[in-house]
Amino acid sequence: MGIRVNFSGRAIRYTEEEIAVVVEAMRNADPLTQGTYMRAFESRFAAYQGVPQGSCFTTMNGCAALELSALLCRFEPGDEVVIPSHTFTASAYPYVKKGARLVWADMDLHTRVVTARSIEAVLTPRTRAVVVVHLYGYVADMPAIAALCKEHGLLLIEDAAQAIGSELEGKKAGSFGDMGIFSFHSHKNITTLGEGGMLYVRDPALAALVPALRHNGHCAFGFERADYWKPAMGNVDLPMLDDVPLQPANYCLGEVECALGAKLLERIDSINDEKRARALRFMGALADFPQLEFHREESRRHNYHLLAARMTSGPEARDSFIRAMHDEKGVKCVVQYMPLDRYDYYRRQGMGQAACPNADLFYDTMVSFPFQHWLSEEDLEYMIEASRQVLSRQG
Ligand SMILES: *Cc1c(COP(=O)(O)O)cnc(C)c1O
């Protein structure tokens, strides 16, 4: 049969008010990049996150924010970065590009994120930084991980691309570490027209470098110019980075996207709450099939960006479930996040070694259900019923 419930490439539909904000910015923004809308988005995002003003920077996507964070680490040859093997590739390769060697930390089989213990197990004297990914939208145990990083003098970076709005002990995902990155990609719980990102930098001295690194190395001259047009409109000078390759780029996000991003912050909590309520309903409706194991979290620690389960009866049962859901019911489930050490790219980089049995087991048995915010009630009910029928038959 044809596809009835697709795994959509788009997470949300826009309200008329959000569309009006976009149209207004299209008409009036001047300039169309790096203007008042960008400053408003950064300022409101910092307020939402509960972090100081001036510490958040829009970027054209989450990957650009990760690359800036990698640059700010100022790696030296031999430096290692600990990162989960079970994550999206964009969490990892920016650090390879900027000179680090990746060391893979295992995930917890139940929560699907790294733990202080799994990170500690792979620390070496060369570890410089730890990247924690709040995968699927669930905040890892940041108090314990931050304490571990402090004890060992390590930079702590949070990839909160999937976890906007998730919180633990009253603190938002992405606000616990030295840096945090966010994505407003088409798939994420809020999206700025398909692409967009944010970087949080805690240390004001490092944060001061971001605007120049984000925009071609441009900065102000350190002296008063008698003629505003001489010697040039802007300076290019990053003295603090002279000891590492100076690698600015243009990572800016346009004004229309920024206007929309600021507006969407008004709706993120309700989007997350609605997704969580639905996820809990879905799990409840399948609770009599224990072979399909979910991670149940009733608090705002999980925003249920994705709805993922594990088929404890093994890889063949998983494959036959996905096949039947697709071929017979028209529901397109997918499998996500092959452990990165298993990809040829990371193997060729000499990063093919990992001791991450949980990540391997999870990946080989996981099922990710369609879970875009705009999924209709009918389609959600249909997906529950279809899952129940296929699972009953599998026994
Ligand atoms: C989406 C995502 C990214 C990259 O974000 P983009 O905005 O698509 O560049 C990084 N890490 C994780 C975990 C993601 O899900």
The ligand as a MOL file (V3000), in Angstrom:
LIG
                    3D

  0  0  0     0  0            999 V3000
M  V30 BEGIN CTAB
M  V30 COUNTS 15 15 0 0 0
M  V30 BEGIN ATOM
M  V30 1 C 20.2990 18.3040 13.5830 0
M  V30 2 C 21.4740 17.9740 14.4180 0
M  V30 3 C 22.7020 18.6340 14.2510 0
M  V30 4 C 22.9990 19.5810 13.1270 0
M  V30 5 O 22.1430 20.6360 13.0240 0
M  V30 6 P 21.9400 21.3740 11.6160 0
M  V30 7 O 21.1750 22.5940 11.9720 0
M  V30 8 O 21.1700 20.4360 10.7270 0
M  V30 9 O 23.2850 21.6680 11.0590 0
M  V30 10 C 23.7230 18.3340 15.1330 0
M  V30 11 N 23.5640 17.4370 16.1030 0
M  V30 12 C 22.4150 16.7690 16.2840 0
M  V30 13 C 22.2800 15.7860 17.4110 0
M  V30 14 C 21.3320 16.9940 15.4280 0
M  V30 15 O 20.2050 16.3080 15.5990 0
M  V30 END ATOM
M  V30 BEGIN BOND
M  V30 1 1 1 2
M  V30 2 1 2 3
M  V30 3 2 2 14
M  V30 4 1 3 4
M  V30 5 2 3 10
M  V30 6 1 4 5
M  V30 7 1 5 6
M  V30 8 2 6 7
M  V30 9 1 6 8
M  V30 10 1 6 9
M  V30 11 1 10 11
M  V30 12 2 11 12
M  V30 13 1 12 13
M  V30 14 1 12 14
M  V30 15 1 14 15
M  V30 END BOND
M  V30 END CTAB
M  END
